[in-house]
């Protein structure tokens, strides 16, 4: 008899993922009140490694930001970024000419394709109280046939994303279909744009001391749960602590029971692309030669500046 749980593993930074996903990270930063210029009081920056501040100090990090936290302009090629902002805001701008502010449940879906530059900054808009930020960023691979697709930027606004309320759980359907509730269309060249690839990204909240039945998948996909909020989780006889990933058998439905606190889970699922992966920083191609080509083209063109 096949097991429901294949394995569990601790969540590092970034989180371990399975094909077709390349990368996933959970940012939770309890930023202080703003200084009127969308950043923290400069005195609070003392002692930090400004420009490369990834150490959690006082509950928050500046990342690559110097005065405003976040990630200033940087390139991507060969994959897609999906940014889910649960709390707080993100200011985006890119070499496609797109710019804007999103947050409080909104999702940004960007196909880097042949190459794009973008910036993601986290403005501290509240000058009278704290500015908590919680977001997930997910990298979804592109197959060789779409590595050089035209870059594309799309917003999935919170009010357009299905929120399915069940007796004990709330399921936010960012990609895929949950019991007939279809997520908004992803970017057009995405691996997720083809229903046969069964890509699903669901944010699941299970009430304390209750259970949720996760249905089985239809096809041969990878399926991983990320337990990022709560105290304990039970899958049958298996007890799981928070900050652990759970690789599941997609052909089995599974009953998930929350402990004494509400459980927060992110599920990533999809048909593997099953192609060679060559990665270097923000570039993901199929061969090392293509990585070198990407680096050379970026030096020459800046992917549009």
Secondary structure by P-SEA (a helix, b strand, c coil): ccccccbbbbbcccccccccccbbbbbbbbccccccccccccccccccccccccccccccccccccccccccccccccbbbbbbbccbbbbbbccccbbbbbccbbbbbbcccccccbbbbbbcccccbbbbbbbbbbbbbbccccccccbbbbbbccccbbbbbcccbbbbcccccccccccccccccccccccccbbbbbbbbbcccbbbbbbbbccbbbbbbbbccccccccccccccccbbbbccccbbbbbbbcccbbbbbbbbbcccccbbbbccccccccaaaaaaaaaaaacccccc
